[in-house]
Amino acid sequence: MSKFRKKKKETPALSTASLPDIVFMLLFFFMVTTTMRETDLQIDAPRLPSASEVKKLEHKSLVSTIYVGKAKDPKYGTGYNKIQLNDKIGTPDDVPAFIINEREKVSEAEIPFMTTSIKADKESNVGTLTDIRLKLRDVNALKLSLSTQKGSTIKK
């Protein structure tokens, strides 16, 4: 009788051979699609003015960005005239030091191609923008870009 005894069928073990492939595929996907923010915005995200003629900046590694808008932290005061240089709130008098610091990060051959981009809220004071432009002129940073969003400037 022992010859005809039925064997208990066990469920086969789950194969984990493809698990490392799946994990590395997901890891690679997230590494490719994730962008790292260089600076933490300490001002509210600027609502950019609209413009009809918009051109994209090339060589984004050679672009230094100055943010102008309303500070998130009330200790800096109210109003749309706050300037963020890298990760701190500054004044127009801090702009030349910021530009000199940015120039030290690139090679001497690339300095003429550096561009300063101003991302200013559409409620920002024109006087603040003028002060920044004058300080940029003092350090011979004459390539200036004003960031906008694409759209019509004509109100209907």
C-alpha positions in Angstrom: 0.0 0.0 0.0 2.9 2.3 0.5 3.5 2.4 -3.2 0.2 4.1 -3.9 0.2 6.7 -1.2 -0.6 10.1 -2.4 2.1 12.8 -2.0 1.1 16.1 -0.5 1.4 18.8 -3.1 3.1 21.9 -1.8 2.8 25.2 -3.5 6.0 26.1 -5.3 8.2 28.8 -3.8 7.9 32.3 -5.1 10.8 33.1 -7.4 12.6 36.3 -6.4 15.1 36.2 -9.2 13.7 39.2 -11.0 13.2 41.3 -7.9 16.7 43.0 -8.1 16.0 43.9 -11.8 12.7 45.6 -10.8 14.3 47.5 -7.9 17.1 48.8 -10.0 14.8 49.8 -12.8 12.7 51.8 -10.4 15.8 53.4 -8.8 17.1 54.3 -12.3 13.8 55.8 -13.3 13.6 58.1 -10.2 17.2 59.1 -10.6 16.6 60.2 -14.2 13.3 62.0 -13.6 14.0 63.8 -10.3 15.5 67.3 -10.4 17.3 68.8 -7.5 16.5 72.3 -6.5 19.6 74.4 -6.1 18.1 77.0 -3.8 15.3 76.9 -1.3 12.9 79.8 -2.1 12.5 82.1 0.9 10.2 84.4 -1.0 6.8 83.4 -2.3 7.1 81.8 -5.8 7.1 84.8 -8.1 4.0 85.4 -10.3 5.9 86.3 -13.4 4.6 89.0 -15.8 3.5 87.8 -19.2 5.2 88.7 -22.5 4.6 88.1 -26.1 8.2 87.6 -27.3 9.8 84.9 -25.1 13.2 83.3 -25.6 14.6 80.4 -23.7 18.0 80.8 -22.0 20.8 78.5 -23.1 23.7 77.4 -21.0 21.7 77.3 -17.8 24.8 76.5 -15.8 26.0 80.0 -16.6 22.9 81.7 -15.3 22.8 83.4 -11.9 19.3 83.9 -10.6 18.1 86.8 -8.4 14.5 86.4 -7.0 12.5 89.5 -6.2 9.1 89.3 -4.4 7.4 89.0 -1.0 9.3 87.2 1.8 7.6 84.1 3.2 9.0 84.8 6.7 7.3 87.9 8.3 10.6 88.8 10.1 11.9 90.2 6.8 8.9 92.6 6.6 6.1 92.9 4.1 6.0 94.2 0.5 7.2 92.8 -2.8 10.6 94.3 -2.7 12.6 91.5 -1.0 15.6 90.2 -2.9 16.9 86.6 -2.5 20.5 85.8 -3.5 21.2 82.1 -3.3 19.6 81.0 0.0 19.4 84.3 1.9 17.4 87.5 1.7 19.6 90.5 0.8 19.6 94.1 -0.3 20.7 95.6 -3.6 24.1 96.4 -2.0 24.7 92.6 -1.7 24.3 92.0 -5.5 27.9 92.8 -6.5 29.3 90.3 -3.9 26.8 87.7 -5.2 27.9 88.2 -8.8 31.6 88.1 -7.9 31.0 84.9 -5.9 29.2 83.3 -8.9 32.0 84.3 -11.3 34.5 82.5 -9.0 32.6 79.2 -9.6 33.2 79.2 -13.4 36.3 79.3 -15.5 37.7 82.6 -16.7 36.8 81.8 -20.4 33.1 81.4 -19.5 32.7 84.6 -17.6 31.7 86.7 -20.7 28.9 84.2 -21.3 27.4 84.5 -17.8 23.8 85.8 -17.6 22.0 87.3 -14.7 18.3 86.3 -14.6 15.9 88.3 -12.5 12.7 86.5 -11.5 10.6 89.2 -10.2 7.0 89.1 -9.1 4.7 91.2 -11.2 3.8 93.2 -8.1 7.5 94.1 -7.4 8.6 97.7 -7.2 10.3 99.0 -10.3 12.7 100.9 -8.0 14.0 97.7 -6.6 14.6 96.3 -10.1 16.4 99.6 -11.0 18.6 99.4 -7.9 19.6 95.8 -8.9 20.3 96.8 -12.5 22.6 99.7 -11.3 24.5 97.3 -8.9 24.9 94.8 -11.8 26.3 97.6 -14.0 28.9 98.4 -11.2 30.4 94.9 -11.5 30.1 94.8 -15.3 27.4 92.1 -15.4 25.7 93.5 -18.4 23.9 90.4 -19.7 20.6 90.5 -18.1 17.5 88.4 -18.5 14.0 89.2 -17.0 12.1 86.0 -16.6 8.5 86.1 -17.9 5.8 83.6 -18.7 4.6 83.2 -22.3 1.3 85.1 -22.9 -0.1 88.2 -24.4 0.6 91.5 -22.7 -2.4 93.2 -24.3 -5.4 93.3 -22.1 -8.7 92.9 -23.8 
